[in-house]
Amino acid sequence: MLKLQDFEAAQARFGSYIQKTPVSYHQPLDVYFKWENQQNTGSFKLRGALNKILTLSPEELKSGLVAASSGNHGKSLAYAAQLIGVTAHIFVPWYASDVKVTAINDMGAQVERVPGVYQDTEVRAQSVVAETSATYVSPYNDWNGIAGAGTIGLEWLAQTPQLSRLLIPVGAGALLVGIALAARSIRPDIEIVGIQAEASPYLHHQFYHGHMDGIEQHPTIMEGLAGALESSAITIDWFCQLCDQVILVTDSEVETAISCAYHQLGEVIEGSAAVGLAAVLAGKISTADKPTGVLITGGNIDMTKHQEITRKLGADQI
Protein backbone atom coordinates (compact mmCIF):
# COMPACT_ATOMS: atom_id res chain seq x y z
CA MET A 1 0.00 0.00 0.00
CA LEU A 2 1.19 3.52 -0.81
CA LYS A 3 2.19 5.65 2.16
CA LEU A 4 2.67 9.38 2.72
CA GLN A 5 6.34 9.22 1.73
CA ASP A 6 5.44 7.74 -1.67
CA PHE A 7 3.31 10.77 -2.52
CA GLU A 8 5.91 13.17 -1.16
CA ALA A 9 8.56 11.44 -3.29
CA ALA A 10 6.38 11.87 -6.38
CA GLN A 11 5.94 15.57 -5.61
CA ALA A 12 9.72 15.93 -5.33
CA ARG A 13 10.26 14.19 -8.69
CA PHE A 14 7.87 16.51 -10.49
CA GLY A 15 9.94 19.64 -10.01
CA SER A 16 8.74 22.31 -12.41
CA TYR A 17 6.98 19.84 -14.73
CA ILE A 18 3.75 19.93 -12.70
CA GLN A 19 1.68 23.00 -11.90
CA LYS A 20 0.23 23.58 -8.45
CA THR A 21 -3.35 24.03 -9.62
CA PRO A 22 -5.66 26.54 -7.93
CA VAL A 23 -8.54 25.99 -5.55
CA SER A 24 -11.52 28.35 -5.43
CA TYR A 25 -14.56 28.55 -3.17
CA HIS A 26 -17.99 28.99 -4.78
CA GLN A 27 -20.42 30.31 -2.19
CA PRO A 28 -23.74 29.58 -4.01
CA LEU A 29 -22.91 25.86 -4.19
CA ASP A 30 -20.82 25.87 -0.99
CA VAL A 31 -17.98 23.86 -2.56
CA TYR A 32 -14.23 24.19 -3.03
CA PHE A 33 -13.18 23.46 -6.61
CA LYS A 34 -9.74 22.07 -7.45
CA TRP A 35 -8.95 23.05 -11.05
CA GLU A 36 -6.81 20.34 -12.66
CA ASN A 37 -8.10 21.49 -16.04
CA GLN A 38 -5.41 24.17 -15.62
CA GLN A 39 -2.67 21.53 -15.34
CA ASN A 40 -0.07 21.17 -18.10
CA THR A 41 -1.72 19.14 -20.91
CA GLY A 42 -5.12 20.26 -19.57
CA SER A 43 -5.58 17.21 -17.35
CA PHE A 44 -4.59 15.63 -14.03
CA LYS A 45 -3.31 12.61 -15.98
CA LEU A 46 0.13 14.17 -16.39
CA ARG A 47 0.84 13.53 -12.71
CA GLY A 48 0.54 9.76 -13.04
CA ALA A 49 2.22 9.46 -16.43
CA LEU A 50 5.17 11.60 -15.38
CA ASN A 51 5.72 9.87 -12.06
CA LYS A 52 5.72 6.51 -13.83
CA ILE A 53 8.22 7.62 -16.47
CA LEU A 54 10.53 9.24 -13.93
CA THR A 55 10.79 5.94 -12.05
CA LEU A 56 11.71 3.87 -15.12
CA SER A 57 15.27 2.73 -15.76
CA PRO A 58 17.20 3.66 -18.93
CA GLU A 59 16.75 0.03 -20.04
CA GLU A 60 12.97 0.30 -19.68
CA LEU A 61 12.90 3.56 -21.61
CA LYS A 62 15.11 2.65 -24.56
CA SER A 63 12.50 0.65 -26.49
CA GLY A 64 9.90 3.38 -26.06
CA LEU A 65 6.58 3.62 -24.28
CA VAL A 66 3.18 2.18 -25.16
CA ALA A 67 -0.20 3.01 -23.66
CA ALA A 68 -3.91 2.45 -24.15
CA SER A 69 -5.93 5.55 -23.42
CA SER A 70 -9.29 7.20 -24.00
CA GLY A 71 -7.34 10.42 -24.58
CA ASN A 72 -5.96 12.33 -21.60
CA HIS A 73 -3.53 9.66 -20.41
CA GLY A 74 -2.23 9.34 -23.95
CA LYS A 75 -1.80 13.09 -24.28
CA SER A 76 -0.01 13.26 -20.94
CA LEU A 77 2.27 10.34 -21.77
CA ALA A 78 3.11 11.89 -25.14
CA TYR A 79 3.98 15.17 -23.40
CA ALA A 80 6.10 13.44 -20.76
CA ALA A 81 7.87 11.30 -23.37
CA GLN A 82 8.68 14.42 -25.36
CA LEU A 83 10.13 16.06 -22.24
CA ILE A 84 12.62 13.27 -21.64
CA GLY A 85 13.27 12.37 -25.27
CA VAL A 86 11.74 8.91 -25.71
CA THR A 87 9.21 7.58 -28.20
CA ALA A 88 5.58 6.87 -27.37
CA HIS A 89 2.94 4.82 -29.20
CA ILE A 90 -0.61 5.50 -28.01
CA PHE A 91 -3.64 3.34 -28.78
CA VAL A 92 -7.06 4.96 -28.39
CA PRO A 93 -10.61 3.62 -28.82
CA TRP A 94 -12.45 4.63 -31.96
CA TYR A 95 -14.62 7.08 -29.98
CA ALA A 96 -11.71 9.09 -28.55
CA SER A 97 -12.24 12.79 -29.18
CA ASP A 98 -10.52 14.32 -32.19
CA VAL A 99 -9.11 17.15 -30.07
CA LYS A 100 -7.26 14.67 -27.85
CA VAL A 101 -6.02 12.54 -30.76
CA THR A 102 -4.73 15.64 -32.54
CA ALA A 103 -2.94 16.77 -29.38
CA ILE A 104 -1.22 13.39 -29.03
CA ASN A 105 -0.02 13.61 -32.64
CA ASP A 106 1.16 17.18 -32.17
CA MET A 107 3.39 16.07 -29.29
CA GLY A 108 5.23 13.65 -31.55
CA ALA A 109 3.69 10.38 -30.43
CA GLN A 110 2.35 7.77 -32.79
CA VAL A 111 -1.39 7.33 -32.27
CA GLU A 112 -3.67 4.58 -33.53
CA ARG A 113 -7.45 4.25 -33.24
CA VAL A 114 -8.71 0.78 -32.36
CA PRO A 115 -12.21 -0.50 -33.25
CA GLY A 116 -14.40 -2.15 -30.65
CA VAL A 117 -14.64 -1.39 -26.93
CA TYR A 118 -11.97 0.03 -24.66
CA GLN A 119 -10.72 -3.45 -23.68
CA ASP A 120 -9.81 -4.02 -27.35
CA THR A 121 -7.56 -0.97 -27.15
CA GLU A 122 -5.71 -2.46 -24.19
CA VAL A 123 -5.35 -5.82 -25.95
CA ARG A 124 -3.89 -4.13 -29.03
CA ALA A 125 -1.44 -2.10 -26.95
CA GLN A 126 -0.29 -5.17 -25.02
CA SER A 127 0.28 -7.08 -28.26
CA VAL A 128 2.62 -4.34 -29.50
CA VAL A 129 4.50 -4.45 -26.19
CA ALA A 130 5.00 -8.20 -26.66
CA GLU A 131 6.31 -7.63 -30.20
CA THR A 132 8.63 -4.71 -29.49
CA SER A 133 9.70 -5.00 -25.82
CA ALA A 134 8.46 -1.46 -25.26
CA THR A 135 7.33 -0.50 -21.76
CA TYR A 136 3.59 -0.44 -21.15
CA VAL A 137 2.33 2.51 -19.11
CA SER A 138 -1.14 1.78 -17.75
CA PRO A 139 -3.50 4.67 -16.99
CA TYR A 140 -4.71 2.91 -13.84
CA ASN A 141 -3.05 -0.46 -13.15
CA ASP A 142 0.28 0.81 -11.82
CA TRP A 143 1.25 1.99 -8.34
CA ASN A 144 3.67 4.67 -9.55
CA GLY A 145 0.94 6.12 -11.72
CA ILE A 146 -1.50 6.00 -8.81
CA ALA A 147 1.04 7.73 -6.56
CA GLY A 148 1.43 10.52 -9.10
CA ALA A 149 -2.31 11.08 -9.32
CA GLY A 150 -2.57 10.93 -5.55
CA THR A 151 -0.36 13.98 -5.13
CA ILE A 152 -3.53 15.96 -5.82
CA GLY A 153 -4.76 14.87 -2.40
CA LEU A 154 -1.74 16.28 -0.56
CA GLU A 155 -1.78 19.49 -2.57
CA TRP A 156 -5.53 20.02 -2.15
CA LEU A 157 -5.56 19.56 1.62
CA ALA A 158 -2.54 21.83 2.00
CA GLN A 159 -4.51 24.51 0.15
CA THR A 160 -7.84 23.90 1.94
CA PRO A 161 -7.26 21.93 5.16
CA GLN A 162 -10.87 22.47 6.28
CA LEU A 163 -12.22 19.99 3.71
CA SER A 164 -14.09 17.00 5.13
CA ARG A 165 -15.38 15.44 1.89
CA LEU A 166 -13.85 15.01 -1.57
CA LEU A 167 -15.84 14.30 -4.76
CA ILE A 168 -13.65 12.40 -7.23
CA PRO A 169 -14.45 11.34 -10.83
CA VAL A 170 -14.30 7.57 -11.33
CA GLY A 171 -13.40 5.59 -14.41
CA ALA A 172 -11.05 2.75 -13.50
CA GLY A 173 -10.57 4.07 -9.98
CA ALA A 174 -6.87 4.95 -9.94
CA LEU A 175 -7.45 8.64 -9.28
CA LEU A 176 -9.78 7.97 -6.36
CA VAL A 177 -7.49 5.32 -4.87
CA GLY A 178 -4.47 7.61 -5.10
CA ILE A 179 -6.20 10.66 -3.65
CA ALA A 180 -7.87 8.63 -0.90
CA LEU A 181 -4.61 7.02 0.22
CA ALA A 182 -2.79 10.36 0.14
CA ALA A 183 -5.53 12.33 1.87
CA ARG A 184 -6.13 9.73 4.56
CA SER A 185 -2.42 9.54 5.31
CA ILE A 186 -2.89 12.98 6.88
CA ARG A 187 -6.68 13.07 7.43
CA PRO A 188 -7.91 9.53 8.22
CA ASP A 189 -11.51 10.67 8.69
CA ILE A 190 -12.00 12.44 5.36
CA GLU A 191 -14.99 11.23 3.32
CA ILE A 192 -14.28 10.00 -0.21
CA VAL A 193 -17.13 10.00 -2.75
CA GLY A 194 -16.75 8.58 -6.24
CA ILE A 195 -18.77 9.99 -9.15
CA GLN A 196 -19.17 7.76 -12.21
CA ALA A 197 -20.93 7.84 -15.58
CA GLU A 198 -24.32 6.13 -15.58
CA ALA A 199 -23.43 4.95 -19.09
CA SER A 200 -20.38 3.02 -17.82
CA PRO A 201 -21.08 2.05 -14.20
CA TYR A 202 -18.46 -0.67 -13.70
CA LEU A 203 -17.04 0.28 -10.31
CA HIS A 204 -20.42 1.49 -9.07
CA HIS A 205 -21.71 -2.04 -9.67
CA GLN A 206 -18.61 -3.56 -8.09
CA PHE A 207 -19.01 -1.35 -5.01
CA TYR A 208 -22.69 -2.10 -4.43
CA HIS A 209 -23.04 -5.63 -5.86
CA GLY A 210 -19.56 -7.15 -5.58
CA HIS A 211 -19.03 -7.82 -9.29
CA MET A 212 -18.99 -6.19 -12.73
CA ASP A 213 -20.77 -8.94 -14.67
CA GLY A 214 -23.45 -8.05 -17.20
CA ILE A 215 -22.66 -4.33 -17.36
CA GLU A 216 -23.80 -2.64 -20.57
CA GLN A 217 -21.67 0.29 -21.69
CA HIS A 218 -23.28 3.06 -23.71
CA PRO A 219 -21.89 6.06 -25.62
CA THR A 220 -21.34 9.02 -23.33
CA ILE A 221 -19.99 12.55 -23.23
CA MET A 222 -17.87 11.27 -20.32
CA GLU A 223 -15.69 9.19 -22.64
CA GLY A 224 -12.68 9.53 -20.34
CA LEU A 225 -14.56 7.55 -17.67
CA ALA A 226 -15.92 4.89 -20.01
CA GLY A 227 -14.77 1.31 -20.37
CA ALA A 228 -14.25 -1.86 -18.37
CA LEU A 229 -11.18 -2.61 -16.27
CA GLU A 230 -8.58 -5.34 -16.61
CA SER A 231 -9.77 -8.23 -14.43
CA SER A 232 -6.47 -8.07 -12.53
CA ALA A 233 -6.65 -4.31 -11.93
CA ILE A 234 -5.09 -3.36 -8.60
CA THR A 235 -7.63 -0.58 -8.20
CA ILE A 236 -10.70 -2.80 -7.77
CA ASP A 237 -10.25 -4.00 -4.19
CA TRP A 238 -8.69 -0.76 -2.99
CA PHE A 239 -11.48 1.28 -4.51
CA CYS A 240 -14.09 -0.67 -2.58
CA GLN A 241 -12.12 -0.32 0.66
CA LEU A 242 -11.45 3.40 0.35
CA CYS A 243 -14.65 4.78 -1.17
CA ASP A 244 -17.55 5.77 1.10
CA GLN A 245 -20.19 5.97 -1.64
CA VAL A 246 -20.47 6.04 -5.43
CA ILE A 247 -22.91 8.28 -7.29
CA LEU A 248 -23.95 7.96 -10.93
CA VAL A 249 -24.60 10.95 -13.19
CA THR A 250 -26.23 11.19 -16.61
CA ASP A 251 -25.04 12.88 -19.78
CA SER A 252 -27.78 15.48 -19.40
CA GLU A 253 -26.63 16.32 -15.87
CA VAL A 254 -23.04 16.60 -17.07
CA GLU A 255 -23.99 18.93 -19.91
CA THR A 256 -25.67 21.19 -17.34
CA ALA A 257 -22.45 21.12 -15.30
CA ILE A 258 -20.29 21.98 -18.31
CA SER A 259 -22.53 24.97 -19.02
CA CYS A 260 -22.55 26.03 -15.36
CA ALA A 261 -18.75 25.89 -15.22
CA TYR A 262 -18.55 28.12 -18.28
CA HIS A 263 -21.28 30.66 -17.56
CA GLN A 264 -20.95 30.94 -13.79
CA LEU A 265 -17.36 29.95 -13.05
CA GLY A 266 -15.56 31.01 -16.23
CA GLU A 267 -13.99 27.59 -16.79
CA VAL A 268 -13.93 25.28 -19.81
CA ILE A 269 -14.20 21.68 -18.62
CA GLU A 270 -14.74 18.34 -20.34
CA GLY A 271 -17.49 15.84 -19.65
CA SER A 272 -15.39 13.45 -17.60
CA ALA A 273 -14.26 16.34 -15.41
CA ALA A 274 -17.75 17.70 -14.78
CA VAL A 275 -19.20 14.74 -12.89
CA GLY A 276 -18.69 16.06 -9.36
CA LEU A 277 -20.26 19.38 -10.21
CA ALA A 278 -23.06 17.50 -11.98
CA ALA A 279 -23.82 15.50 -8.83
CA VAL A 280 -24.00 18.67 -6.74
CA LEU A 281 -26.20 20.53 -9.22
CA ALA A 282 -28.54 17.54 -9.54
CA GLY A 283 -28.97 17.40 -5.77
CA LYS A 284 -27.49 13.91 -5.57
CA ILE A 285 -25.27 14.94 -2.67
CA SER A 286 -25.63 17.74 -0.13
CA THR A 287 -22.77 20.14 0.52
CA ALA A 288 -24.41 21.82 3.52
CA ASP A 289 -23.40 19.24 6.13
CA LYS A 290 -19.61 19.43 5.76
CA PRO A 291 -16.92 21.32 3.77
CA THR A 292 -16.87 19.65 0.36
CA GLY A 293 -14.26 19.66 -2.39
CA VAL A 294 -15.07 18.98 -6.05
CA LEU A 295 -12.22 17.90 -8.30
CA ILE A 296 -12.33 19.18 -11.88
CA THR A 297 -9.98 16.85 -13.70
CA GLY A 298 -9.59 18.25 -17.21
CA GLY A 299 -10.54 20.71 -19.90
CA ASN A 300 -9.80 18.86 -23.12
CA ILE A 301 -13.15 19.16 -24.84
CA ASP A 302 -13.90 19.73 -28.51
CA MET A 303 -14.78 23.42 -28.65
CA THR A 304 -17.52 22.92 -31.22
CA LYS A 305 -19.19 20.50 -28.83
CA HIS A 306 -18.57 22.87 -25.92
CA GLN A 307 -20.19 25.77 -27.77
CA GLU A 308 -23.17 23.59 -28.67
CA ILE A 309 -23.70 22.69 -25.00
CA THR A 310 -23.17 26.17 -23.58
CA ARG A 311 -25.46 27.79 -26.16
CA LYS A 312 -28.18 25.22 -25.60
CA LEU A 313 -27.93 25.66 -21.83
CA GLY A 314 -27.40 29.38 -21.39
CA ALA A 315 -26.75 31.10 -18.09
CA ASP A 316 -30.48 31.70 -17.58
CA GLN A 317 -31.27 27.97 -17.88
CA ILE A 318 -28.90 26.66 -15.22
Secondary structure in CASP SS format (residue, H / E / C, confidence):
PFRMAT SS
TARGET T0000
AUTHOR 0000-0000-0000
METHOD secondary structure of the structure
MODEL  1
M C 1.00
L C 1.00
K C 1.00
L H 1.00
Q H 1.00
D H 1.00
F H 1.00
E H 1.00
A H 1.00
A H 1.00
Q H 1.00
A H 1.00
R H 1.00
F H 1.00
G H 1.00
S H 1.00
Y H 1.00
I C 1.00
Q C 1.00
K C 1.00
T C 1.00
P C 1.00
V E 1.00
S E 1.00
Y E 1.00
H E 1.00
Q C 1.00
P C 1.00
L C 1.00
D C 1.00
V E 1.00
Y E 1.00
F E 1.00
K E 1.00
W E 1.00
E H 1.00
N H 1.00
Q H 1.00
Q C 1.00
N H 1.00
T H 1.00
G H 1.00
S E 1.00
F C 1.00
K H 1.00
L H 1.00
R H 1.00
G H 1.00
A H 1.00
L H 1.00
N H 1.00
K H 1.00
I H 1.00
L H 1.00
T C 1.00
L C 1.00
S C 1.00
P H 1.00
E H 1.00
E H 1.00
L H 1.00
K H 1.00
S C 1.00
G C 1.00
L E 1.00
V E 1.00
A E 1.00
A E 1.00
S C 1.00
S C 1.00
G C 1.00
N H 1.00
H H 1.00
G H 1.00
K H 1.00
S H 1.00
L H 1.00
A H 1.00
Y H 1.00
A H 1.00
A H 1.00
Q H 1.00
L H 1.00
I H 1.00
G C 1.00
V C 1.00
T C 1.00
A E 1.00
H E 1.00
I E 1.00
F E 1.00
V E 1.00
P E 1.00
W C 1.00
Y C 1.00
A C 1.00
S C 1.00
D H 1.00
V H 1.00
K H 1.00
V H 1.00
T H 1.00
A H 1.00
I H 1.00
N H 1.00
D H 1.00
M C 1.00
G C 1.00
A C 1.00
Q E 1.00
V E 1.00
E E 1.00
R E 1.00
V E 1.00
P C 1.00
G C 1.00
V C 1.00
Y H 1.00
Q H 1.00
D H 1.00
T H 1.00
E H 1.00
V H 1.00
R H 1.00
A H 1.00
Q H 1.00
S H 1.00
V H 1.00
V H 1.00
A H 1.00
E H 1.00
T H 1.00
S C 1.00
A C 1.00
T E 1.00
Y E 1.00
V C 1.00
S C 1.00
P C 1.00
Y C 1.00
N C 1.00
D C 1.00
W H 1.00
N H 1.00
G H 1.00
I H 1.00
A H 1.00
G H 1.00
A H 1.00
G H 1.00
T H 1.00
I H 1.00
G H 1.00
L H 1.00
E H 1.00
W H 1.00
L H 1.00
A H 1.00
Q H 1.00
T C 1.00
P C 1.00
Q C 1.00
L C 1.00
S C 1.00
R E 1.00
L E 1.00
L E 1.00
I E 1.00
P E 1.00
V E 1.00
G C 1.00
A C 1.00
G C 1.00
A H 1.00
L H 1.00
L H 1.00
V H 1.00
G H 1.00
I H 1.00
A H 1.00
L H 1.00
A H 1.00
A H 1.00
R H 1.00
S H 1.00
I H 1.00
R C 1.00
P C 1.00
D C 1.00
I C 1.00
E E 1.00
I E 1.00
V E 1.00
G E 1.00
I E 1.00
Q E 1.00
A E 1.00
E C 1.00
A C 1.00
S C 1.00
P C 1.00
Y H 1.00
L H 1.00
H H 1.00
H H 1.00
Q H 1.00
F H 1.00
Y H 1.00
H H 1.00
G C 1.00
H C 1.00
M C 1.00
D C 1.00
G C 1.00
I C 1.00
E C 1.00
Q C 1.00
H C 1.00
P C 1.00
T C 1.00
I C 1.00
M C 1.00
E H 1.00
G H 1.00
L H 1.00
A C 1.00
G C 1.00
A C 1.00
L C 1.00
E C 1.00
S C 1.00
S C 1.00
A C 1.00
I C 1.00
T H 1.00
I H 1.00
D H 1.00
W H 1.00
F H 1.00
C H 1.00
Q H 1.00
L H 1.00
C C 1.00
D C 1.00
Q E 1.00
V E 1.00
I E 1.00
L E 1.00
V E 1.00
T C 1.00
D H 1.00
S H 1.00
E H 1.00
V H 1.00
E H 1.00
T H 1.00
A H 1.00
I H 1.00
S H 1.00
C H 1.00
A H 1.00
Y H 1.00
H H 1.00
Q H 1.00
L H 1.00
G C 1.00
E C 1.00
V C 1.00
I C 1.00
E C 1.00
G H 1.00
S H 1.00
A H 1.00
A C 1.00
V H 1.00
G H 1.00
L H 1.00
A H 1.00
A H 1.00
V H 1.00
L H 1.00
A C 1.00
G C 1.00
K C 1.00
I C 1.00
S C 1.00
T C 1.00
A C 1.00
D C 1.00
K C 1.00
P C 1.00
T E 1.00
G E 1.00
V E 1.00
L E 1.00
I E 1.00
T C 1.00
G E 1.00
G C 1.00
N C 1.00
I C 1.00
D C 1.00
M H 1.00
T H 1.00
K H 1.00
H H 1.00
Q H 1.00
E H 1.00
I H 1.00
T H 1.00
R H 1.00
K H 1.00
L C 1.00
G C 1.00
A H 1.00
D H 1.00
Q H 1.00
I C 1.00
END
